[in-house]
Amino acid sequence: MREFFTYAEFDDFWQKFRPLTPFGREVHARRPVQTRADELEALWDQTQVALDLLDGCDEFQASRLSHHLKRLPRIPREERALYDEVELFQVKKFLHNYRALVQRLPESVQRFFGLEWPCQDLLERLGVGRQSPETFYVSDEYSEELAGIRAEIRRVDETLARVRARRAAEIEEAWNLGFGTREFLVVPRERLRSPGDSPEAGLARMERWLLVEAYDQAHVLVRPRASAEELRLEEERSGLQARERAAEDRVLEDLSSRVRAELPHLEACRKAVQAFDLALARARLSREQALTRPRLTLEGPIHIQGGRFVPCEETCRRLGTTYRPLEATFDTSATVVFGSNMGGKTVVLKTLAFLQACAQTGLFVPAGRFVTRVFHSFHYVGEGAERGSSQGLSGFGFEVRQFNRVWRDLDQPTLALFDEFARTTHSQEAEALISAILEALAGNPRAVALFSTHFRGVRRLPGVRYLRMKGLDRKGLDFGQAKAEGPDSGQATGTDLDQRIRLIDNHMEYLLVPDEGIPRNSDALAVATLLGMDPALAGRAERFFLEGNETTS
């Protein structure tokens, strides 16, 4: 499946789908593919409701919805005996923004997404005290016991501050050492001795006031020595802090029990807001990219009207070339698309892959109309797929390995895209192999398979549809004016490469038409001429090509 989505160049487009909540981003990171029609219809219904909501919002209202979605945090989802303050803060912040979001939504939208508001009591309990809506702490108002203990701590702190200030003043007077707010000082050793003091006497006198550590040969590091009263007050404070922690834990236990009781409601709120966030993100993407709702059929044809392969559309916009949306109906299990290089057949396959990837990840699609089925498996067979542990295989061997995976999945609804399958082997062998696969797929109603190929010898089989890209419109093209490129050509190139590519693009008709199997002039050789190949050489190749077609027919 990953190779299919890579072939569809879907990853960059998926990044344009931006949920705002952590719950929505978790889904975005998984990129689930839906394989049930009812689940897809439910997602598309949600997107439509969100689109209708955006249509009725002004810019300010829409921005406030985004604001509250962005502010929603993750919340605890499992029962625990004790949630810490950070987890309780997350619950409070979630409930505050969830309520603000719900209050901004019409009642019809609230009912549709199940955005109920069942947790008013819990939010009020988490907001006790003079707290802002998006903060949480265990305030004094939660418990008289806690308020009393904290008052005692404040009293001890005030007394301790006075004792320390008095002690600092005494040290400064005795030793001329002003600590201020610093915990220690580095001073010369001689500052610790009075004239006539012996080292022992100076040390004894100093130890009543200071703690001294050696710093270097000329200096010492000194700290104030706590008095007996300071030590008593610090011990008292330590005991009060232990009592404070116990009282806080009792508050946290009470709040935790309330959160546990509300866990089912919290989970329902989380799921509802996740669905709303994802729907709003899909709706915004639908607005930005002009997407429409897909339609599902059980086993009917896939119908594409105005289908846009967005990566190619964006490239054309950058290059200033015309982009032509796809019009196609695939009404058989197997379809073959013929066409020359640069003719657009790969873009046909990629457009279908892109539209199907959008639809089965729950998005609306870039198309005027897209009717499709729900597939359970998706396959891409061709160049560019990840080879992994198959590095030792040839290109053809690797493609066979890819095909074997398709073959194993054909008992379930499968979409398989074969882009130039078997191009690395002999053309007759490739045509025989493709013909056998087409014959096997033609009678399988569970499969839809598209083959792009330039092998014209593929068998015409019942139950298989054969289409071709309409190709180069040669009217107005003067191939005789195309000059050989290169420094030795002796003539001006006429147009640079970009201009030549635009010329080809403007004359290439990227339309699917029935293929009658009638030999035609080679678009590939015409393109080669327009890109600068010597016209005489290209003309000779064209004659060989037509003669070869006459021989085989």
Phi, psi and omega in degrees: 000323181299320179296324178297313181292327175294315178301322179287353183053045188272338189300313182297322179293321179299328179290342175286343177274111193233089171297155186254339182266157175298331180290319177293322180292330176297317178294317179302318181295327180282331185046065182291143176256122183275136181238016176237132183297320183294325178292321178294317179299322179296318178297317180292325174300316180298318178299318181295320177297318179294322176298317178298322178297313180298323179297331181266002182257145167274177185298321181294315180299317179296321180293327179290324175299315179297320181302311183288326176296317180296332184276354181286122178266170168295152180229156176300140181239353181244149178290134173220152181296324184217121172267141180279177186295326179296318180293321177293323175299318179297318178297316181296314180297319177300310183296320180299311183286328176297313180297317180298322178295311182300320183294339180270357184258145173299152181301325180297321179289320177302313181295318184300316182269358182070033181276077180271166179235088186257002195242033182299317182298318180295317179298318179296321180292325179286349181254017181300137181095183183271066181258149173283163184300332184245034171229160174212134169208161180278096185280164180301330185292348179288336188201127175299321178301314181296318179299320180294317180297316180294327175296320177295320179298318179297321179297315179297319180299319180295316179296317181298321179297319179294316181298317181293323178296318179295318180297318179297322179294320180295319179295319180295321180291319184283325189237357182058043179241110179260105182281329185059236179264002182278147180277335181210165175228151170252117186230158175297148183301325185291346178294344185266005181235139172271157180305132178088350178289139168281160177306320182292318181294318179298318180296316181297318180292322182293322187294345174291336188242328192228152167258129187239136174231145176295138179246304170208189184297331185254350187227159173229158176257127184238144175230151175294138175272129181294141176280170179298324180292320177300316181298320179296315181294321178295322177294320178297318180296318179300318178295320178295321179295324177296319178294323178298314180299320179295319179293321177297319179298323178294324175294315180297323177297319179295313180295322179297320179295325178292320178295317179301320181294333182263002183306317178300319178293319179298320179293321177296320177296318181298314180295319181295316182287330174297313179298319180293317179300313180296318180296318180294322177294319177295321180294319179296318178297321179298321177294313185296323188253007179055055181268157178231162182286130175289166174235143183252145173230154182286297179225020181280183181289156170272126183238127180238122176237119180064038181284130183246125171272096194304316178303318179291320178300317180293322177296316178299321179297319179294323183276350182076024178256164183278135174254135181243114178299160184271134170243118184201151170228128178245101189246015175231166180292331182228134179226137176248132178244114177268158176164157179278169173299143185071007181275344175106005184292325177295323179296327176300311180297317182292326178296314177299316179300317182294314180297319181292322177297318177300310186299314187273000165261009173091003180274160163287171191238153177278079181202152173293324177202134179221111176251126185212179176254172171262119179257150178261336178224149184227135181221143168237130178238117180162190184291145175096349178291153180291130185266338175052234184281004182263023186301332183284349182279153170290171177301317179293318179300321179294320179296324177297318176300318177299314181298323180300326177293321176298313184302322181290338185263002189285358175274000177231163180303119189226135171249121182232131181241124182247107183258106181055048181298139176064025182292342184268000178250178181301141187300320181292322176296317180297316180296322178294317182293314179299320180298317180296319180294317178301317180299319181290325183279335188303327183261014183257103183289346181278345187252147166232119183232133176241134177242126166258134183202155171252005178281111185277350182272012177296134183298146174269110190241148175295145179083000178245137178259137183242120181235164174218156171286135184302324170090201190282127173273107189276357179296132178084358179264124178256094183292338180291340180276348180287126182252150178295137180274158174122157185294340183262006184289333180078002181223159178291147182285345178085300178224150176281176187299317180300318179294322178296317179298319178295322178298315178298314183299319183288341179253357179272126180265103183275064181237142174273128177227158177300143178259119184271355181078014182269132179300140181229166173300151185278117174293326182299317180289326176295318178298319179300320178297315180295334179274003172115002177293147179305122183302324180295317179296315180295323179295320178296318178298322178299319179294317176301319181299311182293321177298320178296321178294322179295322181294315183289332180280000000 
